[in-house]
Amino acid sequence: MNIVPQDEGAFGVQLRRARLSRKLSQESLASAAGISARHMSFLETGRARPGRDVILRLGDALKISANQRNTLLRLAGFAPAFAPGDMAPDERVLARDAISNLLQSQNPIPAVASDALGYVIEMNEAAKLLFSIDGKAPEPGDNLFESFFSNVSLRESISNWDEVAPALLHHLEQEALNAPDKAKAQRLVSKVGRMAGVERKAATELPIFTFDIRQKGRDLRFVSNYSTFGTPYDATMQSIRIECFFPGNAETWEFLGQLSGQKAPVSTADTQPRPSVGPGVSSR
């Protein structure tokens, strides 16, 4: 007897594959999605055509990605429910928790999560304390570049301002090139450029750069590092930036320990070579 292979692009084949990968029976998935086990069987064999609402309920029950849900909808003849890069509700919860846990695990090192253009998503406690020293700490939705360049007190305390400011502007300009909303990105670049009031300089693409800050008689040095959050095939997650401000000398370790009330770790920063100044870029 000849066995006709199933069409890999068929809705039922992909639905069955998703169910089996999660080790669910037809009965358990049907129950979770609010349909009968018989209807579930007919969907997988192609004897029944699914409705859009049923597909969305199956996606919720399977806890599959937004892209996978769009695939099921497309195979059944429906328009996608999620824009490219969108995350499903359960994915957003997991992402938010993961970001929060990552940031808080960095204490007493200041760490900030933002989108590619610097709009704040969340800050850990150390970052809130650090940024509130010379003014009000940025809140979710505020822009880090705007906050940085508008803070006159902070600007005056940074001894290597002429190196840091052009590097930050260069980084923002590079991020703006890949922004989905290019008009919004260019408005931000123009605004921040006017606020900065510094001459553009050629910058070498490096994942780290330093801030040298004179704060109440202390010579503080912070080494700023950007990294992306997520995976290369997830546009939403990869647009998230995690910036950590690592102490660059023992005095800064001590300062952060006192600021946060935590014991400062032993640092060998004073014996390490100082990194060159360059724009914060994604660290891979």
N, C-alpha and C positions, 0 to 999 in steps of 0.2 A: 504494500500500500504506500502510495506517495504521500509524504507529509508536506503540506504547504507551509512554508515559513511565515511567521507573523510579520506584518509590516511594522518595522521599528518606529515609524513615525505615527503610528496609530495611537489615538487617545487611550484606548484600553490597555495597550501594551505598556505605555509609560505609566499609567495609573497603577497597574499591577507591579511594575518594577519598583515604584516608589513605596508601595505597601510592603512588599517583601523585604526591601532594604531596611525597613523599620520593624520587621518581624511581627507584623500585625496580621491577624486573620481577617477574612472578608467580613465576618460577623462583627468583630470588634471595631473595624473601621466604619462599617455601615452604621453601627450604633452611635459612634462618636459624631458622624456627619448627619445623623437624623434621617437616614434612609433605610429601606429594608435590605436584608442580606440578599434577597433574590435580585433586587434592582442593582445592587453592587456587583453581583455576578454578571448580570447582563451588560453593565457598563464595561467590564473588563473584557468580555468576549465580543463586544461590538454589536450586541443585539439590541441595545438601547442607546439613545442619544442623550447625553447629559444636558441639563439646563445650566445656565451661567451661575445661578445661585448655588446649585449643587456642587459645582466645581470649586467655588470659593469656600464652601463648607468643608469639602474634602481637603483643600489646601490647609485650612486651619487645623483640621484633625491630624493631618500628616506632619504639620509643622515644617513644611518645605519652604524654600526661599521664594522671594517675590519673582525672581526670574523663572523658577520652576512652575510657579502658579500661572505666570503668563504663557508658558509653553503649553500647559494643559488647556488653557483657554483658547490658544491659537489652534491647537490640534482639533478642538471641538467646533471651530468656526467662529469664535468670539474675539472681540477686540481685547487687547491686554488691559488689565485692571491697574497695573503699576507702571509708572514712568520708569525709563532706564535709570538704574541705580537706586530706585526706591527699595526700602526694606519692608518686609511684612511686620505686622504688629509685634509678634513674638520675637522677631529679630531685633527690633528697636529696643525692647526691654533688655535683651541679653547684651546688646551693644552698650546701652547706657550703664548697666551694671559693671560691665568689663572696664569701661573707661573710668568710672568712679573708683573701682578697686585699684586700678593701675595708678591713678593719681595719688590716692591716699597712701598707697604702699611706698611712695617716694618720700613722704615726710621723714625728716625735717628739710628735705631738698624741695624747693619750690617747683611746682609742675603745673602746666596749663594745657587744657585741651581746647582747640579752636578749629574752625574750618580753614581752608587754604588761604583765605583772605584775611585771617586774623580775628574773625568774630568769635568771641568767647563762648564755649560750650560749658565748661566747668573748670574750677581751679581747686587745688587742694588747700588745706589750711595754711601751710607754710607760704604758699604764693599769696594768699589773701593778706597775711601778716606783712610780707615783704612789700607788696605793692601799696599797702595802706600807710607806710612810713612817710612817704612824700606826697600824700594825697589820698583820695578815695580809690580803693581797689576796683578794677573793672568788674562789672557784673555780667552774667550771661546775656549775650546779645550786643554787648559793647565791643568796640574794635580795639585790639591791642596796639595797632600802629597809631591810631588816632590818640589813644591814651598816652602812649609813650612820647610822641612828638609834641603834645599839647602841655605836658608837665614841665614847666619851666624850672622848678626846683630840682627835679630829677636830672634834667639836661645839664644844669650847672654843676651837679655833683659827679657827673661822668667825665673823668679826665681824658678818656680816649674817644670823646664824642665825634671828632672829625673822622675817625675810622668806623665807628659803630653806625652812625647815621646813614652814610652812603651804602653800607653793607645791608642794612635793613631795607632801605628803599629799593636796592637792586633785587633783594629777595622778593619783595612784594610785587615788583614789576614782572619777575619771572613767573610767579604764581598767577598773576592776572592774565598771562598769555594763554593759560589752559582753563580759565574760568568759564563755566557754561554761560553765565550772564556777563558778556564782555563789556557791555555798556556800563553796568554797575561797577565792574572791576576797574574800568578806566576812570570813572568818576572818583573812586576811592584813591587810586594812584595819584590823580591830579590834586586832590584835596590834601593828601598826606605830603606830597611833594612841596606844596605851598607852605604847609605847616613846618616842614623840616628846615627849609631855607638853607640847604647845604649844596655844595657843588657836587655834581655827579662824578664818581670816580670808577675807573675800571676795577671790577672785583673778581677775585678768583673763587670759583665754586667750591666751597668747603662745607662740611656738615656742622662745623662748630665755629663760634667766634666768642670773644670775651668782652665783658663789661668791667671796666676798672672804676670803682665808685669810692669816693671819699665820703664817709658817713660818720659824723660825730667823732672825729679823731681817728677813725679806723680806715685802713686801706683795704677795701674789699675787692675781691675779684670773683666774678661769676663767669663760668664757661657755659654758654648756651648751646644746646643741642636740639635739633628738630628731628623727629622721626614720624613716619606715617603709621596709621593704625588700620589694620585690616589686610586684605589680600588684593593682588593686582587685578583680579577680575571683578571686584566689588567696588564700583565707582563711588558709592556713598561712603563706605567705610574708609576707602583710601584717601578721600578728601579731608579726613580728620588729621590734624597735626597735634602731636604731643611735644611740648617744649619743656625741657628741664633745665634749671639753672644750677649747675653743679658748682660747689665751692672750688675756687682755684688756688686757695692757700689756706693755711691753718687758721688764720685770723677770721676768715669767712666761715669756716666750719664752726668755730667757737661762737661767732655772731649768730648763726642760724640756730645753734643749740640753745642759746640764751633766748632768742626770739620766740622759739616754739616751746621752750620748757623741756626739751628733750636733750639727752646727753649727746654731745657732738661725737661722731665716730672718729677714730684715729685716722689721720690723713697723711699721705705722703706727697700732697700736692706741691709743697714748697721745693721738693727735690726733683719734680718732674719738669720737663721743658714746657714752656708756655706755648699754647697753640696760636697759630697765626690768625689774624682777623679775616673773616670772610662771611658771606651771607649764610643764614640758616637755610639749609636745603634738606630734602628728604634723605634720611639715613637708611640705607638698605643693608 
